[in-house]
Every structure is written in C-alpha cells, then in structure tokens.
Amino acid sequence: MKPWHAESFDWDDGNDLELASHGISQEEVESVFEEGPVWAPNKKDRAGDWLMIGRTAGGRALTIPLRLDETRLAPRPITGWDSTAGERTRYLA
C-alpha cells in the first residue's frame, strides 16, 4: 500500500495527543492530505515509513511521518512538525 491511496487515517488518543503536543490538529493533518502533499520515504531506522509534506488549506507547511499497516488503508500519523526551511525548499518550492 502507498499512503496516497489512503481511505482514512488511524487515529486514537495516542497519536492525537502527540500531534497536539506539537500544535498540530487532526484536521490539519487531513487538510495536508487533501491538498495533495509530496511523499518521501522516511530515512531508515526512523519512526514511520513515509513523510507527508505539504500545506494545509490555510497555508501552514507541515511534515507528518506516517506508519503503514499493509492490511488496512489507514496510515497512522506518528508525530509532526512545522516543515523546516530545508523541507520547504526541497519539497514545496
């Protein structure tokens, strides 16, 4: 499964609270997905299989690592951050 084929996201209190601790809401993660993000394989030995990098409908640039479950079409957002200058230049220019 590729994350861009997702039908929904795997949410629970754990990842919701983790993202909230970085000032990111579920709605913002889903907005990045809906706006057509760039996808990059995550570095080996890092949390998550893919990085979803894009902008929310409001223009906020976010980077969200996702873990894939091959049996479901619901990637799990693990954490997130405001995209770095390097991520914006490389992926969102």
C-alpha positions as CSV (number, residue, x, y, z in Angstrom):
1,M,0.0,0.0,0.0
2,K,1.1,3.5,-0.8
3,P,0.0,6.2,1.7
4,W,-1.6,8.3,-1.1
5,H,-4.2,5.5,-1.6
6,A,-5.4,6.0,2.0
7,E,-9.1,6.0,2.6
8,S,-8.8,7.4,6.2
9,F,-6.2,7.8,8.9
10,D,-5.7,5.6,12.0
11,W,-6.4,8.0,14.9
12,D,-6.5,7.3,18.7
13,D,-5.7,9.3,21.8
14,G,-2.0,8.4,21.5
15,N,-1.3,10.0,18.1
16,D,-3.8,12.7,18.6
17,L,-2.1,13.8,21.8
18,E,1.4,13.5,20.3
19,L,0.4,15.8,17.4
20,A,-1.4,18.2,19.8
21,S,1.9,18.5,21.8
22,H,3.4,19.9,18.6
23,G,0.4,22.2,18.0
24,I,-1.0,20.1,15.1
25,S,-4.6,19.0,14.9
26,Q,-6.2,16.0,13.2
27,E,-7.9,18.5,10.9
28,E,-4.6,20.0,9.8
29,V,-3.1,16.5,9.0
30,E,-6.2,15.7,6.9
31,S,-6.0,19.1,5.2
32,V,-2.4,18.4,4.1
33,F,-3.6,15.1,2.7
34,E,-6.5,16.7,0.8
35,E,-4.3,19.5,-0.6
36,G,-2.0,17.0,-2.4
37,P,1.2,16.6,-0.4
38,V,4.6,15.4,-1.5
39,W,5.5,11.9,-0.3
40,A,9.1,10.9,0.6
41,P,10.3,7.6,2.0
42,N,11.4,8.2,5.6
43,K,15.0,7.5,6.5
44,K,15.9,4.0,7.6
45,D,15.6,3.5,11.4
46,R,13.3,6.5,11.8
47,A,9.7,6.3,13.1
48,G,7.3,6.0,10.2
49,D,7.6,4.6,6.7
50,W,6.7,7.8,4.8
51,L,6.8,11.5,5.3
52,M,3.8,13.5,4.1
53,I,5.0,17.0,3.4
54,G,2.6,19.8,2.4
55,R,0.5,22.7,3.2
56,T,-2.8,22.9,5.0
57,A,-5.7,24.7,3.3
58,G,-4.7,27.7,5.5
59,G,-1.1,27.6,4.1
60,R,0.7,26.0,7.1
61,A,3.6,23.8,5.9
62,L,3.7,20.5,7.9
63,T,5.8,17.4,7.8
64,I,4.0,14.3,9.1
65,P,5.7,10.9,9.5
66,L,3.2,8.0,8.8
67,R,3.4,4.3,9.7
68,L,1.7,2.0,7.2
69,D,-0.3,-1.1,8.1
70,E,-0.3,-3.3,5.0
71,T,-3.7,-4.9,5.9
72,R,-5.5,-1.5,6.2
73,L,-5.8,1.5,4.0
74,A,-5.4,3.8,7.0
75,P,-1.9,5.1,7.6
76,R,-1.1,6.2,11.2
77,P,0.3,9.7,11.7
78,I,3.0,9.3,14.3
79,T,4.1,12.8,15.0
80,G,4.6,16.0,13.1
81,W,6.3,19.4,12.9
82,D,6.3,22.7,11.0
83,S,8.3,21.9,7.9
84,T,11.9,23.0,8.2
85,A,13.3,25.6,5.7
86,G,15.1,22.7,4.1
87,E,12.0,20.6,3.7
88,R,10.1,23.6,2.3
89,T,12.9,24.3,-0.2
90,R,13.3,20.7,-1.3
91,Y,9.7,19.6,-1.4
92,L,7.4,22.6,-1.5
93,A,9.3,25.0,-3.8
